[in-house]
Amino acid sequence: MKDKIINTLKLAKKPSKREFIEYTKLIFIGIGLLGSIGFVIWYIFDLFIVV
């Protein structure tokens, strides 16, 4: 187990600036999509459940 972790760390490399920016954009797009879906679901339930 320890050897597998060491080998994985040896293979890992620091991403370039361009890769980092691309990953960051994808993460923010994913967070935005999940937030939008959650908002739509909340809004739909809010329309049907009037207290």
C-alpha positions as CSV (number, residue, x, y, z in Angstrom):
1,M,0.0,0.0,0.0
2,K,2.8,2.4,0.9
3,D,4.6,1.6,-2.3
4,K,1.5,2.4,-4.4
5,I,1.2,5.8,-2.7
6,I,4.8,6.6,-3.3
7,N,4.6,5.6,-7.0
8,T,1.5,7.7,-7.4
9,L,3.2,10.7,-5.9
10,K,6.2,10.2,-8.1
11,L,4.0,10.2,-11.2
12,A,2.0,13.3,-10.1
13,K,3.1,16.6,-11.6
14,K,2.2,20.2,-11.0
15,P,-0.3,21.4,-13.7
16,S,0.8,24.1,-16.0
17,K,-0.9,27.5,-15.7
18,R,-3.1,26.8,-18.7
19,E,-4.2,23.4,-17.3
20,F,-5.0,25.0,-13.9
21,I,-7.1,27.7,-15.5
22,E,-9.0,25.1,-17.5
23,Y,-9.7,22.9,-14.4
24,T,-10.8,26.0,-12.5
25,K,-13.2,27.0,-15.3
26,L,-14.7,23.5,-15.3
27,I,-15.1,23.4,-11.6
28,F,-16.9,26.8,-11.6
29,I,-19.1,25.6,-14.4
30,G,-20.0,22.5,-12.5
31,I,-20.8,24.5,-9.3
32,G,-22.9,26.9,-11.3
33,L,-24.9,24.1,-12.9
34,L,-25.5,22.3,-9.6
35,G,-26.6,25.6,-8.1
36,S,-28.9,26.4,-11.0
37,I,-30.5,23.0,-10.8
38,G,-31.0,23.4,-7.0
39,F,-32.5,26.8,-7.5
40,V,-34.9,25.6,-10.1
41,I,-36.0,22.7,-7.9
42,W,-36.4,25.0,-4.9
43,Y,-38.4,27.5,-7.1
44,I,-40.7,24.8,-8.4
45,F,-41.5,23.4,-5.0
46,D,-42.0,27.0,-3.7
47,L,-44.6,27.5,-6.3
48,F,-46.6,24.4,-5.4
49,I,-46.2,24.5,-1.7
50,V,-47.9,27.7,-0.5
51,V,-48.0,28.1,3.2
